[in-house]
Amino acid sequence: MSPTLFLNCFFVYVLGTIMFGWWMTRRKQSGDDFLLGGRSLPFFLTLGTTIATMVGTGSSMGAVGKGYAGGWAGSLYGIGGALGILVAAWLFAPVRKHCFMTMAEELASYVGANRTVLNLVAVFTFMASVGWLGAHIVGGGAYLHYATGINESWARASIALGFGIYAMIGGYRAVVWTDTLQAVVLFIGFLLTAGAALEIVGGWDGLQAVNAELQSKQSNTSALPHLSLIIVIAVGVLGTPAFRQRIYSGKSVSDVRKAYVTSAGLYLAFAALPAVIGIAAYQSFPNLENQDLAFPSLATSTLPAVLGIVVLLAGLSATLSSASSDAIAGVTTVVRDLYRILFKKMPPPERVVFISRVALAATTGAALVMALTANNVIDYIKMMVSLFLTGMCVVGLLGRVWPRYNAAGAIASLLGASATALLFQFQESWTEYWGNPVIPSLSISIGIGVLVSLVTRPDRISNAQAIEILSNERGQMEN
């Protein structure tokens, strides 16, 4: 495949998504339109954007790379994602009726609209969004660098500009429409690649033979790291702000729930494809220095040029769709929550769109700076999930199911999860044993949150009163 040809195809594709996003959102937008699509997204758009976000950098690089290194273990990513989205459909879809804008609002509502919890979650949410953005830029940049040979820093900058421009022009509605279009490209690309991979590896028997070879090379034969991977992906879905934003922007609770359940089914059916592609890539290229490049290696070296271009564009679509969603989620947090922390007031309604665009540029820039120092996508994601998202996941779960949970317990849960994840950075043997910090982080976060809630006073403000307080505050930027 000609690097110049693919580079031209990539820029034409990005230009097409920018024009498509502009065309879909060419009317004047309010702040609510720009950040949440007017809270009126129908079932098919919620489904399309959810699928596109799920089949993101983690699937196209992390899961395929896991398949390259561990065979069928590459399918664990899909299992964890499907589990997370099903729990979200059952437990969190009903919060759509409260018209929240951000995860900080939602989690604060469970603990008396406590300002410390809201501010802490806002900071965690923004850091998580920037973290996810960094992962997408790293992954997409690696694709583009590998396929075209351009400087890796320029490749990462091109990815950041690719999703940043159309998100900045059209806002959330542009993002969900382009996500839905990219979801179609994603599934076509992955199905074509998996079919070619199955032929390359020699069918089912060949897959099993290569998988057995990969298993024989594993130093840690315990099932614990596999369980940790499933849980970390499920926690990532439950704690990632972008997935909550799909709930807040849906037309109704029933539409959101139906879209999430359908997404889970499709993603579970998709789960085996990254493993098949990774196994075939290992057979073709057993000595790759970076396993994250298994997917583009197979596409560029073993597939016909036209098919290879489609497949690589599918991989980049995964990056662009997920990145744009996380960018908008981060910007919504900046406008709704961080703006108030900094300026002690809500942004004026007539300036919300302008502030959002400035925040989008700043957020994407921060993620790009972070991405320029990162190397491995899947390790980056796992650490970031444990550091920022596990505590938010626990606060959401306990807040929804246990009325006695209070603000002190929520703060303890958030800080306990992060502290546990940080300790793992200094204990390599712990990481080797557990696979990643998520199980200890979850355990500490839940345990300390329950304990602190029981030994401190209950919140004096009820859930209904908290929702009203947050609604009145939010109304200052919506009216």
C-alpha positions in Angstrom: 0.0 0.0 0.0 1.3 3.4 -0.9 1.8 5.6 2.2 1.0 8.7 0.2 -2.2 7.2 -1.1 -3.4 6.3 2.3 -2.5 9.7 3.7 -4.5 11.4 1.0 -7.4 9.0 1.7 -7.2 9.8 5.4 -7.4 13.5 4.9 -10.3 13.2 2.4 -12.1 11.0 5.0 -11.5 13.6 7.8 -12.6 16.4 5.5 -15.7 14.4 4.7 -16.6 13.9 8.4 -16.0 17.7 9.0 -18.3 18.6 6.2 -20.9 16.0 7.2 -20.9 17.3 10.8 -21.2 20.9 9.7 -24.1 20.1 7.4 -26.0 18.2 10.1 -25.6 21.1 12.5 -25.7 24.2 10.3 -28.6 25.9 12.2 -27.8 28.2 15.2 -27.3 26.2 18.4 -27.9 27.0 22.0 -25.6 25.8 24.7 -27.9 22.8 25.4 -27.8 21.9 21.7 -24.0 22.2 21.5 -23.2 20.1 24.6 -26.1 17.6 24.7 -27.8 17.7 21.3 -30.9 19.3 22.8 -31.4 16.2 25.0 -33.5 14.7 22.2 -31.4 12.1 20.5 -33.5 9.2 19.1 -32.8 5.5 19.6 -30.7 5.0 16.4 -28.4 7.9 17.2 -27.8 6.9 20.8 -27.2 3.3 19.5 -24.8 4.5 16.8 -22.7 6.8 19.0 -22.6 4.3 21.8 -21.3 1.5 19.5 -18.8 3.8 17.9 -17.5 4.9 21.3 -17.3 1.3 22.6 -15.4 0.0 19.5 -12.7 2.6 20.0 -9.0 2.6 20.5 -9.2 0.0 23.2 -10.8 -2.5 20.7 -8.9 -1.7 17.6 -5.5 -1.5 19.2 -5.7 -2.8 22.8 -7.9 -5.8 22.2 -6.2 -6.8 19.0 -2.8 -6.3 20.7 -4.1 -8.5 23.6 -5.1 -11.2 21.0 -1.6 -10.9 19.5 0.0 -11.6 22.9 -2.6 -13.8 24.5 -4.8 -15.4 21.9 -8.5 -15.6 22.9 -7.8 -13.2 25.8 -8.3 -10.5 23.2 -12.1 -11.2 23.4 -12.1 -10.3 27.2 -12.3 -6.6 26.2 -15.7 -7.2 24.5 -17.0 -9.2 27.4 -16.1 -6.5 29.9 -17.6 -3.7 27.7 -20.9 -5.6 27.2 -21.1 -6.3 31.0 -20.5 -2.6 31.8 -23.1 -1.3 29.3 -25.7 -3.7 30.5 -25.3 -2.6 34.1 -25.5 1.0 32.9 -28.7 0.3 31.1 -30.3 -1.3 34.1 -29.0 1.0 36.9 -28.3 4.4 35.3 -30.6 4.9 32.4 -33.4 6.1 34.7 -31.3 9.2 35.7 -32.2 10.6 32.3 -35.4 12.0 33.8 -33.4 14.4 36.1 -31.9 16.3 33.1 -28.3 16.2 34.5 -25.5 17.6 32.4 -22.5 16.0 33.9 -21.5 13.0 36.0 -20.4 15.4 38.8 -24.0 16.6 39.0 -25.4 13.1 39.1 -23.0 11.8 41.7 -23.4 14.8 43.9 -27.2 14.3 43.8 -26.7 11.0 45.6 -25.0 12.7 48.6 -27.0 15.8 49.3 -25.6 18.0 46.4 -22.4 18.2 48.5 -20.1 20.8 46.9 -16.9 19.0 47.8 -18.1 15.8 46.1 -19.3 17.8 43.0 -16.0 19.6 42.7 -13.9 16.5 43.3 -15.8 14.5 40.7 -15.6 17.4 38.3 -11.8 17.4 38.5 -11.7 13.6 38.2 -14.1 13.7 35.3 -12.0 16.2 33.4 -8.8 14.3 34.1 -10.5 11.1 32.9 -11.7 12.7 29.7 -8.3 14.1 29.0 -6.8 10.7 29.8 -9.1 8.9 27.4 -8.4 11.6 24.7 -4.7 11.0 25.2 -5.2 7.2 24.7 -7.1 7.8 21.5 -4.5 10.2 20.2 -1.7 7.8 21.0 -3.5 4.9 19.3 -4.6 6.9 16.2 -1.2 8.5 15.9 0.5 5.1 16.0 -1.9 3.9 13.2 -1.2 7.0 11.0 2.6 6.9 11.7 2.8 3.2 10.8 0.7 3.4 7.7 2.2 6.6 6.2 5.7 6.9 7.8 5.1 10.6 8.8 6.7 11.8 12.0 4.8 10.3 15.0 4.3 13.6 16.7 2.8 15.0 13.5 0.6 11.9 13.3 -0.8 12.5 16.8 -1.3 16.1 16.1 -3.2 15.2 12.9 -5.5 12.9 14.9 -6.2 15.6 17.5 -7.1 18.1 14.7 -9.2 15.5 12.9 -11.7 15.0 15.7 -11.2 18.5 17.3 -12.3 20.5 14.2 -15.6 18.8 13.5 -16.5 18.6 17.2 -15.7 22.3 17.6 -17.8 23.2 14.5 -20.9 21.2 15.2 -20.8 20.2 18.9 -22.5 17.1 20.3 -25.0 16.7 17.5 -22.1 16.6 14.9 -20.3 14.1 17.1 -23.2 11.6 17.3 -24.0 11.8 13.6 -20.4 11.3 12.6 -20.1 8.5 15.3 -23.1 6.7 13.7 -21.6 7.0 10.3 -18.2 5.8 11.6 -19.8 2.9 13.4 -20.9 1.5 10.0 -17.3 1.9 8.7 -16.0 0.2 11.9 -18.1 -2.9 11.6 -17.5 -3.3 7.8 -13.7 -2.9 8.4 -13.6 -5.3 11.3 -15.7 -8.0 9.6 -13.6 -7.8 6.4 -10.4 -8.0 8.4 -11.6 -10.9 10.6 -12.6 -12.8 7.5 -9.2 -12.3 5.9 -7.5 -13.1 9.1 -9.4 -16.4 9.4 -8.3 -17.4 6.0 -4.7 -16.4 6.7 -4.4 -18.4 9.8 -6.0 -21.6 8.3 -9.5 -21.6 9.7 -10.6 -22.7 13.1 -8.0 -25.4 13.5 -5.3 -22.9 12.7 -6.6 -20.4 15.2 -6.6 -23.0 17.9 -3.1 -24.0 17.1 -1.7 -20.5 17.2 -3.7 -19.8 20.4 -2.1 -22.9 22.0 1.3 -21.6 21.1 0.6 -18.2 22.6 -0.7 -19.8 25.8 2.5 -21.8 26.2 4.4 -18.5 26.3 2.4 -17.0 29.2 4.5 -16.6 32.4 1.4 -16.0 34.5 -1.2 -18.8 34.0 -3.5 -17.5 36.7 -7.1 -16.5 35.7 -6.8 -13.4 37.9 -5.3 -11.0 35.3 -8.1 -12.1 32.9 -10.8 -11.3 35.4 -9.1 -8.0 36.2 -9.2 -7.1 32.5 -12.9 -7.8 32.2 -13.6 -5.8 35.4 -11.4 -2.9 34.4 -13.2 -2.5 31.0 -16.6 -2.8 32.7 -15.6 -0.2 35.3 -14.3 2.0 32.5 -17.8 2.0 30.9 -19.6 2.7 34.2 -17.2 5.4 35.2 -16.4 7.1 31.8 -18.2 10.5 31.4 -18.9 9.9 27.7 -21.2 7.0 28.4 -23.1 9.0 31.0 -23.5 11.8 28.5 -25.3 9.4 26.1 -27.8 8.8 28.9 -28.3 12.6 29.6 -28.8 13.4 25.9 -31.2 10.6 25.0 -34.8 11.4 24.1 -36.2 9.2 26.9 -35.3 6.6 29.5 -36.8 3.8 27.3 -34.8 4.9 24.2 -31.5 5.0 26.2 -32.1 1.6 27.8 -33.1 0.0 24.5 -30.0 1.5 22.8 -27.7 0.4 25.6 -29.0 -3.2 25.6 -28.7 -3.4 21.8 -25.2 -2.0 22.0 -24.3 -4.7 24.6 -25.5 -7.4 22.3 -23.7 -6.1 19.3 -20.5 -5.6 21.2 -20.6 -9.1 22.7 -21.0 -10.5 19.2 -18.1 -8.3 18.1 -15.9 -9.5 21.0 -14.2 -12.4 19.2 -13.1 -10.4 16.1 -10.2 -8.5 17.7 -8.9 -11.9 19.1 -9.1 -13.5 15.7 -7.3 -10.6 14.0 -4.6 -10.6 16.8 -4.0 -14.3 16.4 -3.6 -14.0 12.7 -1.3 -11.1 13.0 0.9 -13.1 15.4 1.2 -15.9 12.9 2.1 -13.4 10.1 4.4 -11.2 12.2 5.6 -13.0 15.4 8.2 -10.5 16.3 6.4 -7.1 16.4 8.1 -4.7 18.8 4.8 -3.1 19.6 1.8 -5.4 19.9 -0.6 -2.4 19.6 0.4 -2.3 15.9 -0.9 -5.8 15.2 -4.1 -4.5 13.5 -2.4 -2.1 11.0 0.4 -4.6 10.4 -2.1 -7.2 9.2 -4.0 -4.6 7.1 -1.0 -3.1 5.3 1.0 -6.2 4.7 -1.4 -9.0 3.9 -4.6 -7.4 2.5 -5.2 -5.9 -1.0 -4.6 -2.2 -1.2 -8.3 -1.2 -1.4 -9.3 -3.5 1.5 -6.3 -2.4 3.5 -7.3 1.2 3.1 -10.8 0.5 4.3 -9.6 -1.5 7.3 -7.1 1.2 8.4 -9.8 3.9 8.0 -12.0 1.7 10.2 -9.3 1.6 12.8 -8.9 5.4 12.6 -12.7 5.8 12.7 -12.6 4.0 16.1 -10.2 6.5 17.3 -11.9 9.6 16.0 -15.4 8.6 17.2 -14.3 7.7 20.7 -12.1 10.8 20.9 -14.7 13.2 19.9 -17.2 11.8 22.4 -14.7 12.0 25.3 -13.8 15.6 24.2 -17.4 16.8 24.4 -17.8 15.1 27.7 -14.8 16.8 29.1 -15.9 20.2 27.7 -19.4 19.8 29.3 -17.6 19.3 32.6 -15.5 22.4 32.1 -18.6 24.6 31.2 -21.0 23.2 33.8 -18.7 22.4 36.8 -15.1 23.8 36.5 -16.2 27.2 35.3 -18.2 27.6 38.5 -15.2 26.5 40.6 -13.0 29.1 38.9 -15.4 32.0 38.6 -17.9 31.3 41.4 -20.8 31.6 39.0 -22.4 29.8 36.1 -21.5 30.9 32.5 -24.0 33.3 30.9 -26.4 31.4 28.5 -25.4 33.6 25.5 -21.7 32.7 25.9 -22.0 28.9 26.5 -21.3 27.9 22.9 -18.3 30.2 22.6 -16.9 29.0 26.0 -17.5 25.4 24.9 -15.4 25.9 21.7 -12.6 27.5 23.6 -12.7 24.7 26.2 -12.7 22.1 23.5 -9.5 23.5 21.9 -7.8 23.7 25.3 -8.9 20.2 26.3 -7.7 18.7 23.1 -4.4 20.5 23.4 -3.9 19.2 26.9 -4.6 15.7 25.8 -2.2 16.0 22.9 0.6 17.2 25.3 -0.1 14.2 27.5 -0.2 11.8 24.5 3.2 12.9 23.3 4.7 11.3 26.4 2.8 8.0 26.2 3.8 4.7 24.5 1.5 1.8 25.3 -2.2 2.2 24.8 -3.7 -0.7 26.9 -1.4 0.0 29.9 -2.2 3.7 29.7 -6.0 2.9 29.7 -5.8 0.5 32.5 -3.9 2.8 34.8 -6.1 5.8 34.0 -9.3 3.8 34.7 -8.0 2.7 38.1 -6.7 6.2 39.0 -9.8 8.3 38.1 -12.7 6.1 37.1 -12.9 3.4 39.7 -13.9 5.8 42.5 -16.5 7.5 40.4 -17.9 4.0 39.4 -18.2 3.1 43.1 -19.9 6.4 44.1 -22.4 5.9 41.3 -23.2 2.3 42.3 -23.4 2.9 46.0 -25.3 6.1 45.5 -27.9 4.4 43.4 -28.5 1.3 45.6 -27.7 2.4 49.2 -29.6 5.3 50.7 -27.3 5.5 53.7 -24.3 6.4 51.6 -23.3 10.0 52.3 -20.9 12.7 51.2 -18.1 11.7 53.6 -18.3 8.1 52.3 -18.2 9.4 48.7 -15.1 11.4 49.3 -13.5 8.4 51.0 -14.4 6.2 48.0 -12.9 8.6 45.5 -9.7 9.1 47.3 -9.3 5.5 48.4 -9.5 4.2 44.8 -7.0 6.7 43.6 -4.5 6.1 46.4 -4.7 2.3 45.8 -4.0 2.8 42.1 -1.0 5.0 42.9 0.5 2.4 45.2 0.5 -0.1 42.4 2.9 2.2 40.5 5.5 1.4 43.1 4.9 -2.3 43.4 5.6 -4.2 40.1 4.9 -7.5 41.8 1.3 -6.5 42.7 0.6 -5.6 39.0 2.1 -8.9 37.8 -0.1 -10.8 40.3 -3.4 -8.8 39.8 -3.0 -7.8 36.1 -4.0 -4.2 37.0 -5.1 -2.3 40.1 -8.9 -2.4 39.5 -9.9 -5.2 41.9 -8.0 -3.9 44.9 -9.1 -0.3 44.0 -12.7 -1.4 43.8 -12.5 -3.3 47.1 -10.8 -0.5 49.0 -13.2 2.1 47.5 -16.3 0.2 48.4 -15.1 -0.8 51.8 -13.9 2.6 53.0 -16.9 4.3 51.5 -19.3 2.0 53.4 -17.3 2.3 56.6 -17.0 6.1 56.6 -20.7 6.4 55.7 -21.7 4.3 58.7 -19.6 6.2 61.2 -20.5 9.7 60.1 -23.9 11.5 60.0 -26.3 11.0 57.2 -26.7 13.8 54.7 -29.2 16.4 55.8 -30.4 17.1 52.3 -32.6 14.4 50.6 -32.0 13.1 47.1 -35.1 15.0 45.8 -33.9 18.3 47.4 -30.4 17.8 46.0 -31.8 17.3 42.5 -33.8 20.5 42.9 -30.7 22.4 44.1 -28.6 21.2 41.2 -31.4 21.9 38.7 -31.8 25.5 39.9 -28.0 26.0 39.6 -27.9 24.5 36.1 -30.9 26.7 35.1 -28.7 29.8 35.4 -26.8 28.8 32.2 -29.8 27.3 30.3 -32.4 30.1 30.5 
